[in-house]
Amino acid sequence: MMAYDRELISNGNPMEAIVGFSRAVRVGPYVSIGGTAPVGADGQTVGIGDVAAQTRQCLEIIKAALEQAGSGLQDVVRTRVLLTNIEDWKAAIDVRKDYFREYRPVDTIMAVSGFVNPEWLVELEVDAVIAGWTGSEDV
């Protein structure tokens, strides 16, 4: 069995070191991106009260993390959309499909009781597998 290096992807969130998490982790061709909240570069919530704007912000953060890991939206095989109000599912999915219509990863939509910040209406997670990866590429 081939051993792969583990690459931690950061977006500079100071909580990464405090809590012990990474924006994303890449091991070989696999990239996992955990719960991504609608937070701007200034640390403030983007789109307060607007699930579509928040979903877009989450996906832009995810897109940047994928690119930093040597991947992209085309490699995403699973998305998870977590909502505080399941009635917001269509607004969130309408944004999600703008990013993934062509690639059609599997998807799970679920309601949660809340997030760490009550301004957040949505968080997204994705898993990707880098297509065509042979193991000889630099990770």
C-alpha angles and dihedrals in degrees: 000000000000118000115223130202118243114232119194114210116207132187093193097262105158090216090068093077095035096051098027105243139121130220086234140352125212122197111176107309094344122098123182123188116192131212105326116199128203096259126145128219088266091060093249127124113264119220101009107206093007113102093186093054090045092050090051091051091050091050093048090053089048092048091053092048091050091051091048087054092052093257137095145200090285090067097054112118100172137027128187121198115197116193133183088211115037088201086073092064096106095051090050094045092048087061094041091055090056087064100037109026091109097043100039102200119186113269141204123195118193142164122236129189093241149308133250089266113046090211089069114094097175143022127187134205128190139187122203137187114202106236117228093015109154101179094249094092122099110258 
